[in-house]
């Protein structure tokens, strides 16, 4: 294995916040780092990559102090904490964690459902977002004999499950509604009282996407009033990120692959469509 380059030859990566210890240890020999809040003018002018560990807010103002910036590399799947409009207007590339969390999240979605319902086999399951996580949830629940259908921005030609264009219709035709989509301006609080009423008294809501997908005060009222039967929540609107040892390893691989690709001029591993 080649020796790491001398410190002064390593590319500079700006940090939105301090790295998790596991990340710091794994990346220390590959790059130089500067913390955005403490960076001097020279570092700010030099940095071409911004590493966003966890879920700190990254605004247009943050991006504006980095004139050479070309890449925003996130350690999460969802990037709603980053001002994507500002990234788009600057022509910046944005990467996320890709499929690093997908297996863990899909397993947890099934576990939440079993914890709430006990008997899962034969249920009608509507999945919102058939991406890396949602498609794995679908495969797992199909193995239980569940009838799976889905809702997303557009139909997935390769998906073997029925596509339902309207979220309320998906809820009305499901015993279980699983959320695994990204949080955007369009999807914020997409699960409101109307959707929960459509899901019905015996219905169960499972959220492994983002907390902001659900109108939480309305969810509490619906649970208390018996509008829906139960909920299994992995995420909340205001929360801190929690990483398991398994997912840290997967995210590290993706982050390193994206940074290495960027600095060597190769295609990024998990680019986002802006």
C-alpha positions in Angstrom: 0.0 0.0 0.0 1.3 3.4 -1.0 2.3 5.8 1.9 -0.1 8.7 2.4 1.0 11.9 0.9 2.7 14.6 3.0 0.3 16.7 4.9 0.9 19.8 2.8 0.1 17.8 -0.4 -3.2 16.4 0.9 -6.4 18.0 -0.5 -8.2 20.4 1.8 -11.7 19.4 2.8 -13.9 21.9 4.7 -16.0 20.6 7.5 -19.6 21.8 8.2 -19.1 20.5 11.8 -16.5 18.4 13.6 -16.2 14.9 12.4 -17.4 11.8 14.2 -14.3 10.2 15.8 -14.6 7.2 13.5 -14.6 9.5 10.5 -11.7 11.5 11.8 -9.6 8.4 12.3 -10.4 6.9 8.9 -9.8 10.1 6.9 -6.9 11.7 8.8 -4.2 10.4 6.5 -6.0 11.2 3.3 -7.0 14.9 3.6 -6.4 18.1 5.4 -9.4 19.5 7.3 -10.6 22.9 8.4 -13.8 23.6 10.3 -16.0 26.1 8.5 -16.8 28.1 11.6 -13.0 28.6 12.4 -11.5 28.7 8.9 -9.3 31.6 7.9 -9.6 33.4 4.6 -6.9 31.3 2.9 -8.6 28.0 3.8 -12.0 29.3 2.8 -10.5 30.4 -0.6 -8.8 27.0 -1.2 -11.5 24.5 -0.2 -13.1 22.8 -3.1 -15.0 20.2 -1.1 -17.4 20.6 1.9 -18.0 17.5 4.1 -21.3 17.7 5.9 -21.2 15.2 8.8 -24.5 14.6 10.5 -27.4 17.1 10.0 -26.1 20.6 10.5 -27.8 23.3 8.5 -25.8 24.4 5.4 -27.2 27.6 4.1 -26.4 29.8 1.1 -24.4 32.0 3.4 -22.2 29.1 4.4 -21.6 28.2 0.8 -21.0 31.8 -0.1 -17.8 32.0 1.9 -16.2 29.2 -0.2 -15.6 30.6 -3.6 -13.7 27.6 -5.0 -16.3 25.1 -3.8 -17.4 22.4 -6.2 -18.6 19.5 -4.0 -20.9 19.1 -1.0 -20.5 15.6 0.4 -23.1 14.6 2.9 -23.0 11.6 5.3 -26.8 11.2 5.3 -29.2 9.9 2.7 -31.6 12.9 3.0 -30.1 16.3 2.3 -33.0 18.6 3.4 -30.5 20.3 5.8 -28.6 21.6 2.8 -29.7 24.6 0.7 -30.1 22.7 -2.6 -31.3 25.8 -4.4 -28.0 27.5 -3.6 -26.1 24.4 -4.7 -28.0 24.3 -7.9 -27.5 28.0 -8.7 -23.7 27.6 -8.0 -23.5 24.4 -10.2 -22.2 22.4 -7.2 -22.3 18.6 -7.1 -24.0 17.1 -4.0 -23.5 13.5 -2.8 -25.3 11.6 -0.1 -24.8 8.3 1.7 -26.3 6.3 -1.2 -27.4 2.9 0.0 -25.2 2.8 3.1 -28.3 2.9 5.5 -30.7 1.0 3.2 -30.4 -2.5 4.7 -30.5 -1.3 8.3 -33.4 1.0 7.7 -35.4 -1.7 5.8 -34.8 -4.2 8.6 -35.9 -1.7 11.2 -39.0 -0.8 9.2 -40.1 -4.5 9.3 -39.2 -4.7 13.0 -41.3 -1.7 13.8 -44.2 -3.1 11.9 -43.9 -6.5 13.7 -43.7 -4.6 17.0 -46.9 -2.7 16.3 -49.0 -5.3 14.5 -47.5 -8.6 15.6 -49.2 -10.3 12.6 -47.8 -9.0 9.3 -48.5 -11.7 6.8 -51.1 -10.9 4.2 -51.3 -7.2 5.0 -51.7 -4.6 2.3 -48.7 -2.4 2.4 -48.3 1.0 0.8 -44.7 2.3 0.5 -44.0 6.0 -0.1 -40.7 6.3 -1.9 -39.4 3.2 -3.7 -35.7 4.0 -3.6 -32.8 2.2 -1.9 -34.7 1.8 1.3 -38.3 1.5 0.0 -37.4 -1.2 -2.5 -35.7 -3.3 0.2 -38.8 -2.8 2.5 -41.0 -4.0 -0.3 -38.9 -7.2 -0.9 -38.9 -8.0 2.8 -42.6 -7.6 3.2 -43.5 -9.4 0.0 -41.7 -12.4 1.5 -44.3 -12.2 4.3 -47.1 -12.5 1.7 -48.0 -8.8 1.9 -49.6 -7.1 -1.1 -47.3 -4.2 -1.9 -48.1 -1.0 -3.8 -46.2 2.3 -3.8 -46.4 6.0 -4.4 -43.5 8.2 -5.6 -42.9 11.2 -7.8 -43.2 9.0 -10.9 -43.7 5.3 -11.7 -40.6 3.0 -11.5 -40.6 1.0 -14.8 -38.7 -1.9 -13.2 -40.9 -2.1 -10.1 -43.1 -5.3 -9.9 -45.6 -3.5 -7.6 -48.6 -1.3 -8.5 -48.0 2.4 -8.7 -50.6 4.7 -7.0 -50.4 8.3 -8.1 -52.2 9.9 -5.1 -50.9 9.4 -1.6 -54.4 9.5 -0.1 -55.5 6.7 -2.4 -52.5 4.6 -1.4 -53.4 5.1 2.3 -57.0 4.2 1.6 -56.0 1.0 0.0 -53.5 -0.1 2.6 -53.4 -1.6 6.1 -49.8 -0.3 6.5 -48.3 2.9 5.2 -44.4 2.9 5.2 -42.6 6.2 4.6 -39.1 6.0 3.1 -38.9 9.1 0.9 -36.8 12.2 1.0 -38.0 15.3 2.9 -38.5 18.3 0.5 -40.8 21.3 0.4 -43.3 19.1 -1.5 -43.2 16.2 1.0 -43.1 18.1 4.3 -46.1 17.0 6.4 -47.4 15.0 3.5 -49.0 12.6 6.0 -51.7 14.9 7.5 -55.0 14.1 9.0 -56.7 13.5 5.7 -54.1 10.8 4.8 -54.4 9.3 8.3 -58.2 9.2 8.1 -57.8 7.4 4.7 -55.5 4.9 6.4 -58.2 4.2 8.9 -58.8 2.9 12.4 -56.9 -0.4 11.9 -54.1 1.2 9.9 -50.5 1.5 11.0 -48.0 4.2 10.0 -44.3 3.3 9.9 -41.8 6.1 9.2 -38.1 5.4 8.5 -37.7 8.4 6.2 -37.7 11.8 7.8 -39.7 13.0 10.8 -40.9 16.1 8.9 -42.9 13.9 6.5 -45.5 13.6 9.2 -47.6 16.3 10.8 -46.6 15.1 14.3 -49.2 17.0 16.4 -51.9 15.7 14.1 -50.4 12.2 14.4 -50.7 12.4 18.2 -54.3 13.5 18.0 -55.1 10.7 15.5 -53.6 8.1 17.8 -55.4 9.4 20.8 -58.7 9.6 19.0 -58.4 6.2 17.4 -58.3 7.6 13.8 -55.4 5.1 13.1 -54.5 2.0 14.9 -50.8 2.6 15.6 -47.4 4.0 14.5 -43.8 2.9 14.5 -41.4 5.8 14.2 -37.7 5.6 13.6 -37.5 9.4 13.0 -38.9 12.6 14.5 -39.1 16.1 13.2 -36.5 17.3 15.8 -33.9 14.7 16.5 -30.1 14.0 16.5 -28.6 11.6 14.1 -27.6 8.1 15.5 -25.2 5.9 13.7 -24.7 2.2 14.3 -21.2 0.6 13.9 -22.5 -1.2 10.7 -23.8 2.0 9.1 -20.8 4.0 10.0 -18.6 1.6 8.1 -20.9 1.8 5.1 -21.1 5.6 5.1 -17.3 5.8 5.4 -16.9 3.8 2.3 -19.2 6.0 0.4 -17.7 9.2 1.7 -14.2 8.1 0.9 -15.2 6.9 -2.5 -16.9 10.2 -3.4 -14.0 12.4 -2.1 -11.4 10.2 -3.8 -13.4 10.3 -7.1 -13.8 14.1 -6.9 -10.1 14.9 -6.3 -9.0 12.5 -9.0 -11.5 13.7 -11.6 -13.5 10.5 -11.7 -17.3 10.2 -11.6 -18.9 10.5 -8.2 -20.3 7.4 -6.5 -23.6 8.7 -5.1 -24.4 12.0 -6.8 -27.8 13.7 -6.1 -30.1 14.9 -8.9 -30.6 18.6 -8.2 
